[in-house]
Amino acid sequence: MVYWGSQSGRAERLAASFARECSARLGLRVAVADLDDHDHEHLFEVRSPKLVVFVVSTFGEGDPTDNASTFCSMLKALRDTDNRQLLKDLRYAAFGLGNRNYRHYNKIVDLVDRTLQDLGARRVGTVGKADEAKGGTATDEDFLEWKESMFERLSEMFGVEERPMVYSPELNIIPANPKTNVILTREAMSNILPALMVVARTLTDSVDRRCLHLELDLSGNRSMKYQTGDHLLIWPHNSVAETQRLCQLVGLSEVERTQPVKIKSPIQGKSTGFPSPTTKETILRHYLDISGPVSRDVLRQLAVFSPTKAAQEYLLALAKDKAKFETTVSLKLLSLGKVMQLAAGDKVWNQLPFTFLLECLGKLQPRYYSIASSPSVSPFQPAITLAITRKFLEAPAQFAHFHGVASNYLLAVKRSQKSNSNQQQPLDQGPDYGPTTSKVLVQIRRSTFKLPANPQRPIVMIAAGTGVAPFRAFVQERAALASRGLPVGEAVLLFGCRSPTEDYLYADEWRDHAARLPGFEVINAFSRYGERKVYVQDKVLEVKDKIAGLLDKDAAVYICGSADMAKEVRRALIKVLKATRSWTEQEAEQYVMGEMKKAKRLQEDVWSG
């Protein structure tokens, strides 16, 4: 049995891959289940020689994913029984997904492992841990290493010999009635609703960095309400170019792309995760992650379907040589379709089943954006701040440009408001997403990144780049209270950007708040202005007396930006306390990472990269 706890879909994909290879390579009977959809009492019934495998992500500040929350609560309740023989018959294996830049690196898999052992269960193999901080396809690489070691253990454990892997589809694709109504896009659901983009303005537009301010109208969905500090999830779709690339490579004619099909699981009642009936083009455009970097393991499985011997040898060489794969594929952020073209040009991969794409590629996931507005000011029109992801890589000329899926999709929606032209846009304007409307599918996700309940408590906000977004909402919230004559505490924003003229986001608003909101101050850290580079962590040390004074008043500290930046800011806070309170390193670290975290006086909203 393989259980998964996933927020972005990656753990789900890896769990399915593990189960699929257990069946194909070892001949084992394996089931896969969402931790939230399975009866956890099942653990008490598992007897040797059965094995339970957990593939779980750590999300945010050491939290379980949404679908693993109930399971983790159950584990804690079992641990509190102090019955060290409760799960003595259980054998398990575990793999965690995390990011070493976060303080609670892989906390959830450690919780699962420690609790199961405390309850008498026996672990098979080592606990695998993926570190997303290494970048590229590092998570897949860490999983591949753990998986191969596990297969050796499983071969011994179950007394079976490994055999050559033969692809066997887990899903069935069958033609549907041509007259049937098909699903041609991602559908709105109870908690995923269409929102009209009503404001779209450019904040910065330099050669290598473009930032947008967007506002979306939720007034037609008044049940969808947000709070200051929440996230807005955007459901994007893939570009026309990436969709057409795969359609051509797998040999789909114009007719076949749009023919109605049904996608079914041979297991009665099991969800496929895809709409049905639909079309193959819809699946590629709206439901599969076809634009992201492909993993080495997928290339290994793909090789058997190569259209030529040379293409097969090329893929196997990449799959076997980690260093070559990293320089050729991973660092160049090449997608599956692009690697297929490197291997065999524009030859059609006639032997490649479409189900292989459904089963081996991850599902397209929503992108999280911190909401940059307060409902006190704009209750049904949340704002987001985003940087358009576009990279120029040292890759073959046709693959030298990499564009982030969600940000460039939103850029395309912004463009559609100004032009009804369906012609492909210039490269510097981003990929062509075809005809787009001004509506995008959105979802609200609650966050623990919240202002103090007492509005008179001082706050210190530390951000770099678009990480300033939630602090725009925080300051709006405080300003709204002050406008009603309510007292508010001091609010200091330390904002890191390149220069006062290049990417000082919302500069006019900060100046206006500084003039009108008592106790509000902006302290800038410019990294490309003046004689030396100054980052926010440098500025924290530079104004250490001010920071220390606010901490003496029980100020709450908030950090938003990259995980690397957050780590450096935490170190700076520790140095501030050492210098101003004459504490040891250990005492200062315990205060920042222990007491302040526990009291919710240090909160972080951070991301990788």
Rosetta blueprint (number, residue, H / E / L):
1 M L
2 V E
3 Y E
4 W E
5 G E
6 S L
7 Q L
8 S L
9 G L
10 R H
11 A H
12 E H
13 R H
14 L H
15 A H
16 A H
17 S H
18 F H
19 A H
20 R H
21 E H
22 C H
23 S H
24 A H
25 R H
26 L H
27 G L
28 L L
29 R L
30 V L
31 A L
32 V E
33 A E
34 D E
35 L H
36 D H
37 D H
38 H L
39 D L
40 H H
41 E H
42 H H
43 L H
44 F H
45 E H
46 V L
47 R L
48 S L
49 P L
50 K L
51 L L
52 V E
53 V E
54 F E
55 V E
56 V E
57 S E
58 T E
59 F E
60 G L
61 E L
62 G L
63 D E
64 P E
65 T L
66 D H
67 N H
68 A H
69 S H
70 T H
71 F H
72 C H
73 S H
74 M H
75 L H
76 K H
77 A H
78 L H
79 R H
80 D L
81 T L
82 D L
83 N L
84 R L
85 Q L
86 L L
87 L L
88 K L
89 D L
90 L L
91 R E
92 Y E
93 A E
94 A E
95 F E
96 G E
97 L E
98 G E
99 N L
100 R L
101 N L
102 Y L
103 R L
104 H L
105 Y L
106 N L
107 K H
108 I H
109 V H
110 D H
111 L H
112 V H
113 D H
114 R H
115 T H
116 L H
117 Q H
118 D H
119 L L
120 G L
121 A L
122 R E
123 R E
124 V L
125 G L
126 T L
127 V L
128 G E
129 K E
130 A E
131 D E
132 E H
133 A H
134 K H
135 G L
136 G L
137 T L
138 A H
139 T H
140 D H
141 E H
142 D H
143 F H
144 L H
145 E H
146 W H
147 K H
148 E H
149 S H
150 M H
151 F H
152 E H
153 R H
154 L H
155 S H
156 E H
157 M H
158 F H
159 G L
160 V L
161 E L
162 E L
163 R L
164 P L
165 M L
166 V L
167 Y L
168 S L
169 P L
170 E L
171 L L
172 N E
173 I E
174 I E
175 P E
176 A L
177 N L
178 P L
179 K L
180 T L
181 N L
182 V L
183 I E
184 L L
185 T L
186 R L
187 E L
188 A L
189 M L
190 S L
191 N L
192 I L
193 L E
194 P E
195 A E
196 L E
197 M E
198 V E
199 V E
200 A E
201 R E
202 T E
203 L E
204 T E
205 D E
206 S L
207 V L
208 D L
209 R L
210 R E
211 C E
212 L E
213 H E
214 L E
215 E E
216 L E
217 D E
218 L L
219 S L
220 G L
221 N L
222 R L
223 S L
224 M L
225 K L
226 Y L
227 Q L
228 T L
229 G L
230 D L
231 H E
232 L E
233 L E
234 I E
235 W E
236 P L
237 H L
238 N L
239 S L
240 V H
241 A H
242 E H
243 T H
244 Q H
245 R H
246 L H
247 C H
248 Q H
249 L H
250 V L
251 G L
252 L L
253 S L
254 E H
255 V H
256 E H
257 R H
258 T H
259 Q L
260 P L
261 V E
262 K E
263 I E
264 K E
265 S L
266 P L
267 I L
268 Q L
269 G L
270 K L
271 S L
272 T L
273 G L
274 F L
275 P L
276 S L
277 P L
278 T E
279 T L
280 K H
281 E H
282 T H
283 I H
284 L H
285 R H
286 H H
287 Y H
288 L E
289 D L
290 I L
291 S L
292 G L
293 P L
294 V L
295 S L
296 R H
297 D H
298 V H
299 L H
300 R H
301 Q H
302 L H
303 A H
304 V H
305 F H
306 S L
307 P L
308 T L
309 K H
310 A H
311 A H
312 Q H
313 E H
314 Y H
315 L H
316 L H
317 A H
318 L H
319 A H
320 K H
321 D L
322 K H
323 A H
324 K H
325 F H
326 E H
327 T H
328 T H
329 V H
330 S H
331 L L
332 K L
333 L L
334 L L
335 S L
336 L H
337 G H
338 K H
339 V H
340 M H
341 Q H
342 L H
343 A H
344 A H
345 G L
346 D L
347 K L
348 V L
349 W L
350 N L
351 Q L
352 L L
353 P L
354 F H
355 T H
356 F H
357 L H
358 L H
359 E H
360 C H
361 L L
362 G L
363 K E
364 L L
365 Q L
366 P L
367 R E
368 Y E
369 Y E
370 S E
371 I E
372 A L
373 S L
374 S L
375 P L
376 S L
377 V L
378 S L
379 P L
380 F L
381 Q L
382 P L
383 A E
384 I E
385 T E
386 L E
387 A E
388 I L
389 T L
390 R E
391 K E
392 F E
393 L L
394 E L
395 A L
396 P L
397 A H
398 Q H
399 F H
400 A L
401 H E
402 F E
403 H E
404 G L
405 V H
406 A H
407 S H
408 N H
409 Y H
410 L H
411 L H
412 A H
413 V H
414 K H
415 R H
416 S H
417 Q L
418 K L
419 S L
420 N L
421 S L
422 N L
423 Q L
424 Q L
425 Q L
426 P L
427 L H
428 D H
429 Q H
430 G L
431 P L
432 D L
433 Y L
434 G L
435 P L
436 T L
437 T L
438 S L
439 K E
440 V E
441 L E
442 V E
443 Q E
444 I E
445 R E
446 R L
447 S L
448 T L
449 F L
450 K L
451 L L
452 P L
453 A L
454 N L
455 P L
456 Q L
457 R L
458 P L
459 I E
460 V E
461 M E
462 I E
463 A E
464 A E
465 G H
466 T H
467 G H
468 V H
469 A H
470 P H
471 F H
472 R H
473 A H
474 F H
475 V H
476 Q H
477 E H
478 R H
479 A H
480 A H
481 L H
482 A H
483 S H
484 R L
485 G L
486 L L
487 P L
488 V L
489 G L
490 E L
491 A E
492 V E
493 L E
494 L E
495 F E
496 G E
497 C E
498 R L
499 S L
500 P L
501 T L
502 E L
503 D L
504 Y L
505 L L
506 Y L
507 A H
508 D H
509 E H
510 W H
511 R H
512 D H
513 H H
514 A H
515 A H
516 R H
517 L L
518 P L
519 G L
520 F E
521 E E
522 V E
523 I E
524 N E
525 A E
526 F E
527 S L
528 R L
529 Y L
530 G L
531 E L
532 R L
533 K L
534 V L
535 Y L
536 V H
537 Q H
538 D H
539 K H
540 V H
541 L H
542 E H
543 V L
544 K H
545 D H
546 K H
547 I H
548 A H
549 G H
550 L H
551 L H
552 D H
553 K L
554 D L
555 A L
556 A E
557 V E
558 Y E
559 I E
560 C E
561 G E
562 S E
563 A H
564 D H
565 M H
566 A H
567 K H
568 E H
569 V H
570 R H
571 R H
572 A H
573 L H
574 I H
575 K H
576 V H
577 L H
578 K H
579 A H
580 T H
581 R H
582 S L
583 W L
584 T L
585 E H
586 Q H
587 E H
588 A H
589 E H
590 Q H
591 Y H
592 V H
593 M H
594 G H
595 E H
596 M H
597 K H
598 K H
599 A L
600 K L
601 R L
602 L E
603 Q E
604 E E
605 D E
606 V E
607 W E
608 S L
609 G L
